[in-house]
Amino acid sequence: MDYRSAFAISASGMTVERLRLDVTAVNLANVHSTRSADGTLFRPMRVVSEPIPSTFAATFEGMKMALGGARVANIEETAAAPRQVYEPGHPQADEQGFVSYPGVDQVSEMVNLMTAVRAYEANVIAMNVAKSMALKALDIGGNS
C-alpha cells in the first residue's frame, strides 16, 4: 500500500469525525430552544457514515490505487419525541402549560462527542505513524 493511501484513509476518517462533532455541537446548542426561525421544533440530527469500497481486484486492475476509508452517507433527523416541560408562564406554553423542547439526549450526545474526538485523535495518530514510516523508508533508501 502506498503511504498516500494511508494519508487519504486517515483524512477521510478525520472528515467524518469532524462532521460528527459539528452535528453533536448543533444538537447540544439547541437543547433548550423551543422554536426555530421558521416556527418548527428543532429535531436532533445524526451523521450516518459508510465505508468507501476498496476491492482487491481494483488494486491490481491497471495498477490503480484503491483507497478505502470512510465517507458521510447522510445527515438525518432522529425520531426522538419532544420533551414536554411544565412551564405555565412560558410564552410558548400550550393550553395545559407544557412547553415542547427538542428530544436531545444530553448524555448520548456527550458520548457521541467523546467518541468523535477519540476517533479523530486515532486518525491523527495513524497519519503521523504513516508519515514516520514513509520518512524512515526514505531514510533507509537514501543510505544505500
Secondary structure, DSSP 8 states (H G I E B T S, - for coil): --HHHHHHHHHHHHHHHHHHHHHHHHHHHTTT----TTS-----EEEEEEE----HHHHHGGG------EEEEEEEE-----EEEE-TTSTT--TTSEEEE----HHHHHHHHHHHHHHHHHHHHHHHHHHHHHHHHHHHHHT-
